């Protein structure tokens, strides 16, 4: 069971010895998934707007408030079209001085990479 590797042996033992803890954990996961599904259906409602603002705040914080990175990486489409936010560590990695974020539309694939509409390769 691959999912077990997400838990320590101590946590697994607690789940096995305390059925109410396991049931509460299961209920929390189900509630979380139900909320995310409901948000994807609520395209113009207040919950979608609230959740979108929370995701934007989180992503802005993880990008250090850098306007160029925020413009390039924070999506404008409704939540639920894709992941709500990237996985932990991804946005922080974009702030690394060894990383260059290149934004723009891809014109074509070339032998050694891509070419943007601007002509940059």
C-alpha positions as CSV (number, residue, x, y, z in Angstrom):
1,X,0.0,0.0,0.0
2,X,1.9,3.1,-1.3
3,X,-0.2,5.5,0.7
4,X,1.3,4.1,4.0
5,X,4.7,5.6,3.1
6,X,3.1,9.1,3.7
7,X,2.8,8.2,7.4
8,X,5.3,7.4,10.2
9,X,5.0,4.0,11.9
10,X,3.8,5.9,15.0
11,X,1.0,7.5,13.1
12,X,0.0,4.2,11.5
13,X,-0.1,2.6,15.0
14,X,-2.3,5.4,16.2
15,X,-4.8,4.9,13.3
16,X,-4.9,1.2,14.0
17,X,-5.4,1.6,17.7
18,X,-7.9,4.5,17.6
19,X,-10.7,4.0,15.1
20,X,-12.2,7.4,15.9
21,X,-9.0,9.1,14.9
22,X,-8.9,7.2,11.7
23,X,-12.6,8.1,11.0
24,X,-12.0,11.8,11.8
25,X,-9.0,11.9,9.5
26,X,-11.1,10.2,6.7
27,X,-13.9,12.7,7.3
28,X,-11.5,15.6,7.1
29,X,-10.1,14.4,3.7
30,X,-13.6,13.9,2.3
31,X,-14.6,17.4,3.5
32,X,-11.6,18.9,1.9
33,X,-12.2,17.2,-1.4
34,X,-15.9,18.0,-1.4
35,X,-15.1,21.7,-0.8
36,X,-12.6,21.7,-3.7
37,X,-15.2,20.1,-6.0
38,X,-17.8,22.6,-4.9
39,X,-15.5,25.5,-5.7
40,X,-15.0,24.2,-9.3
41,X,-18.7,24.4,-9.8
42,X,-19.1,27.8,-8.3
43,X,-17.5,29.8,-11.1
44,X,-18.9,33.2,-10.3
45,X,-20.0,32.9,-6.8
46,X,-18.6,34.3,-3.6
47,X,-16.9,31.0,-2.5
48,X,-15.0,30.9,-5.8
49,X,-13.9,34.5,-5.3
50,X,-12.9,33.9,-1.7
51,X,-10.9,30.8,-2.5
52,X,-9.3,32.5,-5.6
53,X,-8.2,35.4,-3.4
54,X,-6.7,33.1,-0.8
55,X,-4.8,31.2,-3.5
56,X,-3.5,34.4,-5.0
57,X,-2.4,35.7,-1.5
58,X,-0.6,32.4,-0.9
59,X,1.1,32.4,-4.2
60,X,2.1,36.1,-3.9
61,X,3.6,35.3,-0.5
62,X,5.5,32.3,-1.8
63,X,6.9,34.4,-4.7
64,X,8.1,37.0,-2.2
65,X,5.7,39.6,-3.7
66,X,7.9,39.9,-6.8
67,X,5.6,41.6,-9.3
68,X,7.3,40.0,-12.4
69,X,7.0,36.5,-11.0
70,X,3.5,37.1,-9.8
71,X,2.4,38.3,-13.2
72,X,4.0,35.4,-14.9
73,X,3.0,32.6,-12.5
74,X,-0.3,33.4,-10.9
75,X,-3.1,32.3,-13.2
76,X,-6.2,34.4,-14.0
77,X,-8.5,31.5,-14.9
78,X,-11.1,30.2,-12.4
79,X,-10.1,27.7,-9.7
80,X,-10.6,24.1,-10.6
81,X,-9.4,24.4,-14.2
82,X,-6.1,23.1,-12.9
83,X,-4.4,22.7,-9.5
84,X,-5.3,25.5,-7.2
85,X,-1.7,26.2,-6.4
86,X,1.6,24.4,-7.3
87,X,3.1,21.8,-5.0
88,X,5.0,23.0,-2.0
89,X,8.5,24.2,-2.9
90,X,7.7,25.0,-6.6
91,X,7.0,28.7,-6.1
92,X,9.8,29.2,-3.7
93,X,12.2,27.7,-6.3
94,X,11.2,30.4,-8.8
95,X,12.8,32.9,-6.4
96,X,16.2,31.1,-6.5
97,X,18.8,33.3,-8.1
98,X,19.9,30.3,-10.3
99,X,16.4,30.2,-11.8
100,X,15.3,32.4,-14.7
101,X,11.5,32.5,-15.3
102,X,10.8,33.1,-19.0
103,X,7.2,34.0,-19.8
104,X,5.7,34.3,-23.2
105,X,3.9,32.4,-25.8
106,X,5.6,29.5,-27.5
107,X,5.8,29.9,-31.2
108,X,7.5,26.6,-32.0
109,X,9.7,23.9,-30.8
110,X,13.3,23.9,-32.2
111,X,16.1,21.4,-32.0
112,X,17.6,22.7,-28.7
113,X,14.4,24.0,-27.0
114,X,11.6,26.4,-27.8
115,X,11.2,29.6,-29.6
116,X,8.9,32.3,-28.2
117,X,6.8,34.6,-30.3
118,X,9.3,37.3,-29.5
119,X,12.0,35.2,-31.3
120,X,13.8,34.4,-28.1
121,X,15.1,30.9,-27.9
